[in-house]
Amino acid sequence: MGRVGGVGMETKWKRYGWLGLLASVLVTGCDDAPSANRHEDTCAEPMSLRVEVMSSDGAYIQGASVTATNLESNVSITGVTDDRGITTAINETLAPSPIRVVATAGSHVTRAERVEWTCDECHCTPVPGTVTLTLQD
C-alpha cells in the first residue's frame, strides 16, 4: 500500500521515537532520586563561629564590627552583626590555629576572646561554638 502525500507512519515513529528516547534520558537525569553517580560534597559549606555582641547593659548591638585573627598566620576575617547582634562571618578558613576575636562599635571595644578549633577529615569546629563579646564603657 503506497502512501498518499505527507510523511508515512514509519517515518513519524522513527523521528518521534528518537525524540522520545532523548527526552526520557534527559528528564531522568533531573530527578531527585538517589544515584550512585551523584557526589554531594558535604564538606563544601564551612563551619562558622557564632559571635554575639552586647552592650555593658545587656542590649544586643547591631552593626558592630567583629574581627577574628589567626594567631599564627595573622590572617583575619571581619563581619558585621545583624539586627540581633549576631554574626557568623567568622569561619573555619582561619583554622586549625587558634584565633583571637574582638568587636568594636563606635569608640567601644570588647575584650579579646580566644577560640580553638577541633578538626576532623571534613571540618574544623570552633570551641566554643558561640562567643558573647561585651562592649566596654
N, CA, C and O atoms as a GROMACS GRO file, in nm:
protein
  548
    1MET      N    1   0.085  -0.117   0.000
    1MET     CA    2   0.000   0.000   0.000
    1MET      C    3   0.089   0.122   0.000
    1MET      O    4   0.173   0.138   0.089
    2GLY      N    5   0.074   0.206  -0.094
    2GLY     CA    6   0.155   0.326  -0.109
    2GLY      C    7   0.104   0.437  -0.020
    2GLY      O    8  -0.009   0.433   0.029
    3ARG      N    9   0.186   0.534  -0.001
    3ARG     CA   10   0.140   0.643   0.083
    3ARG      C   11   0.091   0.756  -0.006
    3ARG      O   12   0.137   0.774  -0.119
    4VAL      N   13   0.000   0.827   0.046
    4VAL     CA   14  -0.061   0.934  -0.032
    4VAL      C   15  -0.028   1.065   0.039
    4VAL      O   16  -0.092   1.098   0.139
    5GLY      N   17   0.067   1.139  -0.011
    5GLY     CA   18   0.103   1.270   0.045
    5GLY      C   19   0.149   1.262   0.190
    5GLY      O   20   0.115   1.165   0.260
    6GLY      N   21   0.222   1.358   0.237
    6GLY     CA   22   0.266   1.366   0.375
    6GLY      C   23   0.374   1.266   0.410
    6GLY      O   24   0.431   1.201   0.322
    7VAL      N   25   0.401   1.257   0.536
    7VAL     CA   26   0.506   1.170   0.587
    7VAL      C   27   0.443   1.040   0.633
    7VAL      O   28   0.340   1.042   0.701
    8GLY      N   29   0.503   0.928   0.596
    8GLY     CA   30   0.450   0.798   0.633
    8GLY      C   31   0.460   0.774   0.783
    8GLY      O   32   0.541   0.836   0.852
    9MET      N   33   0.377   0.682   0.833
    9MET     CA   34   0.372   0.649   0.975
    9MET      C   35   0.506   0.596   1.024
    9MET      O   36   0.547   0.627   1.136
   10GLU      N   37   0.574   0.517   0.944
   10GLU     CA   38   0.702   0.460   0.983
   10GLU      C   39   0.806   0.570   1.006
   10GLU      O   40   0.884   0.563   1.100
   11THR      N   41   0.806   0.670   0.921
   11THR     CA   42   0.899   0.782   0.935
   11THR      C   43   0.867   0.863   1.060
   11THR      O   44   0.958   0.907   1.130
   12LYS      N   45   0.737   0.881   1.088
   12LYS     CA   46   0.698   0.953   1.209
   12LYS      C   47   0.746   0.879   1.333
   12LYS      O   48   0.800   0.941   1.426
   13TRP      N   49   0.729   0.747   1.336
   13TRP     CA   50   0.773   0.668   1.452
   13TRP      C   51   0.924   0.679   1.470
   13TRP      O   52   0.973   0.692   1.583
   14LYS      N   53   0.996   0.675   1.362
   14LYS     CA   54   1.142   0.687   1.373
   14LYS      C   55   1.181   0.824   1.429
   14LYS      O   56   1.265   0.835   1.519
   15ARG      N   57   1.120   0.927   1.375
   15ARG     CA   58   1.154   1.062   1.418
   15ARG      C   59   1.113   1.086   1.563
   15ARG      O   60   1.195   1.128   1.645
   16TYR      N   61   0.987   1.058   1.595
   16TYR     CA   62   0.938   1.086   1.729
   16TYR      C   63   0.988   0.984   1.831
   16TYR      O   64   0.999   1.016   1.950
   17GLY      N   65   1.017   0.866   1.787
   17GLY     CA   66   1.073   0.765   1.878
   17GLY      C   67   1.208   0.809   1.932
   17GLY      O   68   1.235   0.795   2.051
   18TRP      N   69   1.293   0.862   1.844
   18TRP     CA   70   1.424   0.911   1.888
   18TRP      C   71   1.411   1.033   1.977
   18TRP      O   72   1.485   1.048   2.075
   19LEU      N   73   1.316   1.121   1.944
   19LEU     CA   74   1.294   1.238   2.029
   19LEU      C   75   1.244   1.196   2.167
   19LEU      O   76   1.286   1.252   2.268
   20GLY      N   77   1.154   1.100   2.171
   20GLY     CA   78   1.103   1.050   2.298
   20GLY      C   79   1.213   0.986   2.382
   20GLY      O   80   1.221   1.009   2.503
   21LEU      N   81   1.297   0.908   2.317
   21LEU     CA   82   1.408   0.845   2.388
   21LEU      C   83   1.503   0.951   2.444
   21LEU      O   84   1.546   0.941   2.559
   22LEU      N   85   1.535   1.050   2.364
   22LEU     CA   86   1.624   1.157   2.408
   22LEU      C   87   1.562   1.234   2.524
   22LEU      O   88   1.631   1.262   2.623
   23ALA      N   89   1.434   1.266   2.514
   23ALA     CA   90   1.366   1.339   2.621
   23ALA      C   91   1.364   1.259   2.750
   23ALA      O   92   1.386   1.315   2.858
   24SER      N   93   1.339   1.129   2.743
   24SER     CA   94   1.334   1.047   2.864
   24SER      C   95   1.471   1.037   2.930
   24SER      O   96   1.481   1.035   3.052
   25VAL      N   97   1.577   1.031   2.850
   25VAL     CA   98   1.712   1.027   2.906
   25VAL      C   99   1.744   1.158   2.977
   25VAL      O  100   1.801   1.159   3.086
   26LEU      N  101   1.707   1.270   2.914
   26LEU     CA  102   1.735   1.400   2.975
   26LEU      C  103   1.655   1.421   3.102
   26LEU      O  104   1.708   1.474   3.200
   27VAL      N  105   1.530   1.381   3.103
   27VAL     CA  106   1.444   1.400   3.220
   27VAL      C  107   1.489   1.314   3.337
   27VAL      O  108   1.485   1.360   3.451
   28THR      N  109   1.531   1.192   3.313
   28THR     CA  110   1.571   1.106   3.424
   28THR      C  111   1.696   1.158   3.492
   28THR      O  112   1.719   1.125   3.609
   29GLY      N  113   1.775   1.237   3.426
   29GLY     CA  114   1.894   1.295   3.488
   29GLY      C  115   1.862   1.412   3.578
   29GLY      O  116   1.950   1.462   3.648
   30CYS      N  117   1.735   1.460   3.578
   30CYS     CA  118   1.698   1.577   3.656
   30CYS      C  119   1.615   1.544   3.780
   30CYS      O  120   1.572   1.635   3.850
   31ASP      N  121   1.592   1.419   3.808
   31ASP     CA  122   1.510   1.385   3.924
   31ASP      C  123   1.591   1.393   4.052
   31ASP      O  124   1.713   1.409   4.049
   32ASP      N  125   1.522   1.382   4.166
   32ASP     CA  126   1.587   1.388   4.296
   32ASP      C  127   1.617   1.251   4.354
   32ASP      O  128   1.655   1.240   4.470
   33ALA      N  129   1.600   1.148   4.275
   33ALA     CA  130   1.624   1.013   4.324
   33ALA      C  131   1.772   0.993   4.354
   33ALA      O  132   1.858   1.049   4.286
   34PRO      N  133   1.802   0.912   4.457
   34PRO     CA  134   1.942   0.886   4.488
   34PRO      C  135   2.011   0.817   4.371
   34PRO      O  136   1.952   0.736   4.300
   35SER      N  137   2.135   0.849   4.354
   35SER     CA  138   2.212   0.789   4.246
   35SER      C  139   2.354   0.766   4.294
   35SER      O  140   2.411   0.850   4.363
   36ALA      N  141   2.410   0.654   4.256
   36ALA     CA  142   2.547   0.623   4.295
   36ALA      C  143   2.646   0.717   4.228
   36ALA      O  144   2.759   0.730   4.275
   37ASN      N  145   2.606   0.781   4.120
   37ASN     CA  146   2.697   0.868   4.048
   37ASN      C  147   2.691   1.013   4.094
   37ASN      O  148   2.772   1.094   4.050
   38ARG      N  149   2.597   1.046   4.180
   38ARG     CA  150   2.587   1.183   4.228
   38ARG      C  151   2.673   1.197   4.352
   38ARG      O  152   2.655   1.124   4.450
   39HIS      N  153   2.764   1.291   4.348
   39HIS     CA  154   2.854   1.314   4.461
   39HIS      C  155   2.824   1.451   4.521
   39HIS      O  156   2.857   1.554   4.462
   40GLU      N  157   2.763   1.449   4.638
   40GLU     CA  158   2.738   1.574   4.706
   40GLU      C  159   2.855   1.598   4.801
   40GLU      O  160   2.893   1.509   4.877
   41ASP      N  161   2.911   1.716   4.796
   41ASP     CA  162   3.024   1.749   4.880
   41ASP      C  163   2.973   1.803   5.013
   41ASP      O  164   2.939   1.921   5.023
   42THR      N  165   2.968   1.717   5.114
   42THR     CA  166   2.920   1.758   5.245
   42THR      C  167   3.021   1.846   5.316
   42THR      O  168   2.989   1.906   5.418
   43CYS      N  169   3.141   1.854   5.264
   43CYS     CA  170   3.246   1.936   5.325
   43CYS      C  171   3.254   2.076   5.264
   43CYS      O  172   3.338   2.156   5.306
   44ALA      N  173   3.168   2.106   5.168
   44ALA     CA  174   3.179   2.233   5.095
   44ALA      C  175   3.143   2.354   5.180
   44ALA      O  176   3.207   2.459   5.167
   45GLU      N  177   3.045   2.344   5.265
   45GLU     CA  178   2.999   2.457   5.345
   45GLU      C  179   3.085   2.469   5.472
   45GLU      O  180   3.084   2.378   5.554
   46PRO      N  181   3.159   2.580   5.489
   46PRO     CA  182   3.246   2.592   5.606
   46PRO      C  183   3.169   2.610   5.736
   46PRO      O  184   3.062   2.671   5.739
   47MET      N  185   3.224   2.556   5.843
   47MET     CA  186   3.167   2.572   5.977
   47MET      C  187   3.194   2.714   6.023
   47MET      O  188   3.300   2.770   5.995
   48SER      N  189   3.098   2.773   6.094
   48SER     CA  190   3.112   2.912   6.139
   48SER      C  191   3.107   2.922   6.290
   48SER      O  192   3.048   2.840   6.359
   49LEU      N  193   3.171   3.025   6.339
   49LEU     CA  194   3.164   3.063   6.480
   49LEU      C  195   3.051   3.164   6.494
   49LEU      O  196   3.044   3.260   6.417
   50ARG      N  197   2.964   3.143   6.590
   50ARG     CA  198   2.857   3.238   6.618
   50ARG      C  199   2.910   3.339   6.719
   50ARG      O  200   2.953   3.301   6.828
   51VAL      N  201   2.906   3.466   6.683
   51VAL     CA  202   2.953   3.572   6.772
   51VAL      C  203   2.837   3.666   6.802
   51VAL      O  204   2.773   3.718   6.711
   52GLU      N  205   2.812   3.687   6.931
   52GLU     CA  206   2.709   3.780   6.977
   52GLU      C  207   2.779   3.899   7.041
   52GLU      O  208   2.874   3.882   7.117
   53VAL      N  209   2.734   4.020   7.010
   53VAL     CA  210   2.793   4.140   7.068
   53VAL      C  211   2.686   4.212   7.147
   53VAL      O  212   2.575   4.238   7.099
   54MET      N  213   2.722   4.244   7.273
   54MET     CA  214   2.628   4.309   7.365
   54MET      C  215   2.689   4.435   7.423
   54MET      O  216   2.811   4.449   7.431
   55SER      N  217   2.602   4.527   7.463
   55SER     CA  218   2.647   4.645   7.536
   55SER      C  219   2.668   4.604   7.682
   55SER      O  220   2.632   4.493   7.721
   56SER      N  221   2.728   4.693   7.760
   56SER     CA  222   2.753   4.661   7.902
   56SER      C  223   2.623   4.644   7.980
   56SER      O  224   2.624   4.581   8.086
   57ASP      N  225   2.512   4.699   7.931
   57ASP     CA  226   2.384   4.682   8.000
   57ASP      C  227   2.302   4.566   7.943
   57ASP      O  228   2.186   4.549   7.980
   58GLY      N  229   2.361   4.485   7.853
   58GLY     CA  230   2.296   4.362   7.807
   58GLY      C  231   2.217   4.372   7.678
   58GLY      O  232   2.153   4.274   7.638
   59ALA      N  233   2.220   4.486   7.610
   59ALA     CA  234   2.148   4.501   7.483
   59ALA      C  235   2.234   4.448   7.369
   59ALA      O  236   2.355   4.472   7.365
   60TYR      N  237   2.171   4.376   7.276
   60TYR     CA  238   2.244   4.328   7.159
   60TYR      C  239   2.273   4.445   7.065
   60TYR      O  240   2.188   4.532   7.046
   61ILE      N  241   2.393   4.446   7.008
   61ILE     CA  242   2.439   4.559   6.927
   61ILE      C  243   2.438   4.525   6.779
   61ILE      O  244   2.509   4.435   6.733
   62GLN      N  245   2.356   4.597   6.704
   62GLN     CA  246   2.352   4.584   6.558
   62GLN      C  247   2.464   4.669   6.498
   62GLN      O  248   2.490   4.780   6.544
   63GLY      N  249   2.529   4.617   6.394
   63GLY     CA  250   2.630   4.694   6.322
   63GLY      C  251   2.768   4.694   6.384
   63GLY      O  252   2.855   4.769   6.341
   64ALA      N  253   2.790   4.611   6.486
   64ALA     CA  254   2.924   4.602   6.545
   64ALA      C  255   3.016   4.528   6.450
   64ALA      O  256   2.974   4.435   6.380
   65SER      N  257   3.140   4.569   6.446
   65SER     CA  258   3.240   4.505   6.361
   65SER      C  259   3.313   4.400   6.444
   65SER      O  260   3.369   4.430   6.549
   66VAL      N  261   3.312   4.275   6.394
   66VAL     CA  262   3.376   4.163   6.465
   66VAL      C  263   3.492   4.114   6.378
   66VAL      O  264   3.473   4.081   6.261
   67THR      N  265   3.611   4.108   6.438
   67THR     CA  266   3.729   4.062   6.365
   67THR      C  267   3.791   3.944   6.437
   67THR      O  268   3.813   3.948   6.558
   68ALA      N  269   3.819   3.840   6.360
   68ALA     CA  270   3.889   3.722   6.412
   68ALA      C  271   4.022   3.713   6.338
   68ALA      O  272   4.028   3.726   6.216
   69THR      N  273   4.129   3.692   6.414
   69THR     CA  274   4.263   3.686   6.357
   69THR      C  275   4.329   3.556   6.396
   69THR      O  276   4.333   3.520   6.514
   70ASN      N  277   4.382   3.485   6.298
   70ASN     CA  278   4.458   3.362   6.323
   70ASN      C  279   4.587   3.401   6.393
   70ASN      O  280   4.661   3.487   6.345
   71LEU      N  281   4.615   3.338   6.508
   71LEU     CA  282   4.729   3.376   6.589
   71LEU      C  283   4.863   3.335   6.529
   71LEU      O  284   4.966   3.389   6.569
   72GLU      N  285   4.864   3.243   6.436
   72GLU     CA  286   4.990   3.201   6.373
   72GLU      C  287   5.014   3.271   6.240
   72GLU      O  288   5.124   3.320   6.214
   73SER      N  289   4.912   3.277   6.155
   73SER     CA  290   4.930   3.334   6.020
   73SER      C  291   4.899   3.483   6.014
   73SER      O  292   4.938   3.551   5.918
   74ASN      N  293   4.828   3.535   6.115
   74ASN     CA  294   4.785   3.674   6.120
   74ASN      C  295   4.680   3.707   6.014
   74ASN      O  296   4.652   3.825   5.990
   75VAL      N  297   4.620   3.606   5.950
   75VAL     CA  298   4.511   3.626   5.855
   75VAL      C  299   4.385   3.655   5.936
   75VAL      O  300   4.364   3.597   6.042
   76SER      N  301   4.301   3.745   5.885
   76SER     CA  302   4.180   3.779   5.961
   76SER      C  303   4.056   3.781   5.872
   76SER      O  304   4.064   3.793   5.750
   77ILE      N  305   3.942   3.769   5.939
   77ILE     CA  306   3.810   3.781   5.876
   77ILE      C  307   3.732   3.880   5.962
   77ILE      O  308   3.738   3.875   6.085
   78THR      N  309   3.659   3.970   5.897
   78THR     CA  310   3.577   4.067   5.968
   78THR      C  311   3.432   4.052   5.923
   78THR      O  312   3.405   4.037   5.804
   79GLY      N  313   3.342   4.056   6.019
   79GLY     CA  314   3.199   4.051   5.990
   79GLY      C  315   3.127   4.161   6.067
   79GLY      O  316   3.186   4.224   6.155
   80VAL      N  317   3.002   4.184   6.033
   80VAL     CA  318   2.920   4.286   6.098
   80VAL      C  319   2.797   4.219   6.156
   80VAL      O  320   2.735   4.135   6.092
   81THR      N  321   2.761   4.258   6.279
   81THR     CA  322   2.645   4.196   6.344
   81THR      C  323   2.515   4.243   6.281
   81THR      O  324   2.502   4.356   6.234
   82ASP      N  325   2.418   4.152   6.282
   82ASP     CA  326   2.285   4.181   6.227
   82ASP      C  327   2.198   4.250   6.332
   82ASP      O  328   2.249   4.294   6.435
   83ASP      N  329   2.069   4.260   6.305
   83ASP     CA  330   1.977   4.329   6.397
   83ASP      C  331   1.959   4.257   6.529
   83ASP      O  332   1.901   4.313   6.622
   84ARG      N  333   2.007   4.133   6.539
   84ARG     CA  334   2.001   4.059   6.666
   84ARG      C  335   2.136   4.060   6.738
   84ARG      O  336   2.153   3.995   6.840
   85GLY      N  337   2.233   4.137   6.683
   85GLY     CA  338   2.365   4.145   6.744
   85GLY      C  339   2.452   4.024   6.717
   85GLY      O  340   2.544   3.995   6.795
   86ILE      N  341   2.425   3.952   6.608
   86ILE     CA  342   2.494   3.825   6.578
   86ILE      C  343   2.562   3.831   6.442
   86ILE      O  344   2.509   3.890   6.348
   87THR      N  345   2.679   3.769   6.434
   87THR     CA  346   2.743   3.745   6.305
   87THR      C  347   2.797   3.602   6.303
   87THR      O  348   2.841   3.549   6.404
   88THR      N  349   2.792   3.542   6.185
   88THR     CA  350   2.851   3.409   6.164
   88THR      C  351   2.953   3.417   6.051
   88THR      O  352   2.981   3.317   5.985
   89ALA      N  353   3.010   3.536   6.031
   89ALA     CA  354   3.107   3.555   5.923
   89ALA      C  355   3.240   3.486   5.952
   89ALA      O  356   3.314   3.453   5.859
   90ILE      N  357   3.270   3.464   6.079
   90ILE     CA  358   3.397   3.401   6.116
   90ILE      C  359   3.383   3.251   6.092
   90ILE      O  360   3.296   3.187   6.150
   91ASN      N  361   3.469   3.195   6.006
   91ASN     CA  362   3.454   3.054   5.973
   91ASN      C  363   3.587   2.980   5.977
   91ASN      O  364   3.692   3.037   6.006
   92GLU      N  365   3.579   2.851   5.947
   92GLU     CA  366   3.692   2.761   5.960
   92GLU      C  367   3.806   2.784   5.861
   92GLU      O  368   3.906   2.714   5.865
   93THR      N  369   3.791   2.882   5.772
   93THR     CA  370   3.904   2.911   5.683
   93THR      C  371   4.023   2.964   5.763
   93THR      O  372   4.135   2.966   5.712
   94LEU      N  373   3.999   3.007   5.887
   94LEU     CA  374   4.108   3.052   5.974
   94LEU      C  375   4.171   2.937   6.053
   94LEU      O  376   4.276   2.955   6.115
   95ALA      N  377   4.110   2.821   6.051
   95ALA     CA  378   4.159   2.705   6.127
   95ALA      C  379   4.283   2.647   6.060
   95ALA      O  380   4.311   2.682   5.945
   96PRO      N  381   4.357   2.561   6.125
   96PRO     CA  382   4.333   2.499   6.254
   96PRO      C  383   4.396   2.573   6.372
   96PRO      O  384   4.376   2.532   6.486
   97SER      N  385   4.470   2.680   6.347
   97SER     CA  386   4.534   2.753   6.458
   97SER      C  387   4.429   2.830   6.537
   97SER      O  388   4.324   2.864   6.484
   98PRO      N  389   4.458   2.859   6.664
   98PRO     CA  390   4.365   2.938   6.745
   98PRO      C  391   4.346   3.078   6.685
   98PRO      O  392   4.432   3.129   6.613
   99ILE      N  393   4.231   3.138   6.717
   99ILE     CA  394   4.202   3.272   6.670
   99ILE      C  395   4.172   3.364   6.788
   99ILE      O  396   4.135   3.318   6.896
  100ARG      N  397   4.190   3.492   6.765
  100ARG     CA  398   4.157   3.597   6.861
  100ARG      C  399   4.040   3.673   6.803
  100ARG      O  400   4.045   3.718   6.689
  101VAL      N  401   3.932   3.686   6.881
  101VAL     CA  402   3.809   3.750   6.833
  101VAL      C  403   3.783   3.875   6.917
  101VAL      O  404   3.785   3.870   7.040
  102VAL      N  405   3.758   3.986   6.850
  102VAL     CA  406   3.731   4.112   6.917
  102VAL      C  407   3.625   4.188   6.838
  102VAL      O  408   3.614   4.171   6.716
  103ALA      N  409   3.546   4.271   6.908
  103ALA     CA  410   3.442   4.350   6.841
  103ALA      C  411   3.457   4.497   6.877
  103ALA      O  412   3.506   4.533   6.984
  104THR      N  413   3.415   4.582   6.783
  104THR     CA  414   3.412   4.726   6.807
  104THR      C  415   3.279   4.782   6.758
  104THR      O  416   3.221   4.734   6.661
  105ALA      N  417   3.234   4.884   6.828
  105ALA     CA  418   3.114   4.959   6.787
  105ALA      C  419   3.138   5.103   6.827
  105ALA      O  420   3.138   5.136   6.946
  106GLY      N  421   3.159   5.188   6.729
  106GLY     CA  422   3.196   5.327   6.759
  106GLY      C  423   3.329   5.328   6.831
  106GLY      O  424   3.427   5.271   6.783
  107SER      N  425   3.334   5.395   6.946
  107SER     CA  426   3.457   5.402   7.025
  107SER      C  427   3.467   5.290   7.128
  107SER      O  428   3.564   5.283   7.204
  108HIS      N  429   3.367   5.202   7.131
  108HIS     CA  430   3.365   5.093   7.230
  108HIS      C  431   3.428   4.967   7.172
  108HIS      O  432   3.408   4.932   7.056
  109VAL      N  433   3.506   4.899   7.257
  109VAL     CA  434   3.577   4.778   7.217
  109VAL      C  435   3.550   4.670   7.320
  109VAL      O  436   3.527   4.699   7.438
  110THR      N  437   3.552   4.545   7.276
  110THR     CA  438   3.537   4.432   7.369
  110THR      C  439   3.674   4.378   7.406
  110THR      O  440   3.774   4.410   7.342
  111ARG      N  441   3.678   4.298   7.508
  111ARG     CA  442   3.799   4.222   7.537
  111ARG      C  443   3.811   4.112   7.433
  111ARG      O  444   3.711   4.062   7.382
  112ALA      N  445   3.933   4.075   7.403
  112ALA     CA  446   3.956   3.969   7.304
  112ALA      C  447   3.927   3.833   7.366
  112ALA      O  448   3.957   3.808   7.482
  113GLU      N  449   3.868   3.747   7.286
  113GLU     CA  450   3.842   3.608   7.326
  113GLU      C  451   3.922   3.516   7.236
  113GLU      O  452   3.937   3.541   7.116
  114ARG      N  453   3.972   3.409   7.294
  114ARG     CA  454   4.048   3.310   7.218
  114ARG      C  455   3.955   3.193   7.186
  114ARG      O  456   3.881   3.145   7.272
  115VAL      N  457   3.960   3.148   7.060
  115VAL     CA  458   3.879   3.034   7.016
  115VAL      C  459   3.973   2.932   6.954
  115VAL      O  460   4.060   2.967   6.874
  116GLU      N  461   3.956   2.806   6.992
  116GLU     CA  462   4.034   2.695   6.938
  116GLU      C  463   3.949   2.625   6.832
  116GLU      O  464   3.832   2.658   6.815
  117TRP      N  465   4.008   2.531   6.762
  117TRP     CA  466   3.936   2.454   6.660
  117TRP      C  467   3.960   2.306   6.685
  117TRP      O  468   4.071   2.265   6.719
  118THR      N  469   3.856   2.225   6.668
  118THR     CA  470   3.867   2.080   6.669
  118THR      C  471   3.840   2.034   6.526
  118THR      O  472   3.732   2.056   6.472
  119CYS      N  473   3.940   1.970   6.465
  119CYS     CA  474   3.929   1.935   6.322
  119CYS      C  475   3.918   1.785   6.300
  119CYS      O  476   3.978   1.706   6.372
  120ASP      N  477   3.838   1.748   6.199
  120ASP     CA  478   3.832   1.610   6.151
  120ASP      C  479   3.868   1.611   6.003
  120ASP      O  480   3.923   1.710   5.954
  121GLU      N  481   3.838   1.505   5.931
  121GLU     CA  482   3.875   1.497   5.789
  121GLU      C  483   3.795   1.592   5.701
  121GLU      O  484   3.831   1.617   5.586
  122CYS      N  485   3.686   1.646   5.755
  122CYS     CA  486   3.596   1.728   5.674
  122CYS      C  487   3.591   1.874   5.721
  122CYS      O  488   3.598   1.965   5.638
  123HIS      N  489   3.580   1.896   5.849
  123HIS     CA  490   3.559   2.030   5.902
  123HIS      C  491   3.644   2.057   6.025
  123HIS      O  492   3.694   1.966   6.090
  124CYS      N  493   3.658   2.184   6.055
  124CYS     CA  494   3.712   2.230   6.182
  124CYS      C  495   3.597   2.302   6.254
  124CYS      O  496   3.536   2.393   6.198
  125THR      N  497   3.569   2.260   6.376
  125THR     CA  498   3.460   2.315   6.454
  125THR      C  499   3.516   2.408   6.561
  125THR      O  500   3.611   2.371   6.630
  126PRO      N  501   3.459   2.528   6.575
  126PRO     CA  502   3.510   2.620   6.676
  126PRO      C  503   3.475   2.574   6.817
  126PRO      O  504   3.366   2.521   6.841
  127VAL      N  505   3.569   2.593   6.909
  127VAL     CA  506   3.547   2.560   7.050
  127VAL      C  507   3.585   2.684   7.131
  127VAL      O  508   3.703   2.719   7.138
  128PRO      N  509   3.488   2.750   7.193
  128PRO     CA  510   3.345   2.720   7.197
  128PRO      C  511   3.277   2.754   7.064
  128PRO      O  512   3.334   2.824   6.980
  129GLY      N  513   3.155   2.704   7.046
  129GLY     CA  514   3.080   2.727   6.922
  129GLY      C  515   3.018   2.866   6.914
  129GLY      O  516   2.988   2.915   6.806
  130THR      N  517   2.998   2.928   7.031
  130THR     CA  518   2.942   3.063   7.039
  130THR      C  519   3.026   3.146   7.134
  130THR      O  520   3.065   3.099   7.241
  131VAL      N  521   3.052   3.269   7.095
  131VAL     CA  522   3.125   3.363   7.180
  131VAL      C  523   3.037   3.486   7.198
  131VAL      O  524   2.984   3.540   7.101
  132THR      N  525   3.022   3.530   7.324
  132THR     CA  526   2.950   3.654   7.352
  132THR      C  527   3.052   3.758   7.395
  132THR      O  528   3.123   3.740   7.494
  133LEU      N  529   3.058   3.866   7.320
  133LEU     CA  530   3.151   3.975   7.348
  133LEU      C  531   3.073   4.094   7.403
  133LEU      O  532   2.970   4.133   7.347
  134THR      N  533   3.124   4.152   7.513
  134THR     CA  534   3.057   4.266   7.575
  134THR      C  535   3.142   4.391   7.556
  134THR      O  536   3.260   4.394   7.591
  135LEU      N  537   3.080   4.494   7.501
  135LEU     CA  538   3.150   4.621   7.479
  135LEU      C  539   3.182   4.687   7.613
  135LEU      O  540   3.099   4.689   7.704
  136GLN      N  541   3.302   4.740   7.624
  136GLN     CA  542   3.346   4.808   7.745
  136GLN      C  543   3.309   4.956   7.736
  136GLN      O  544   3.321   5.018   7.631
  137ASP      N  545   3.263   5.011   7.849
  137ASP     CA  546   3.229   5.154   7.853
  137ASP      C  547   3.352   5.239   7.862
  137ASP      O  548   3.343   5.362   7.866
   0.00000   0.00000   0.00000
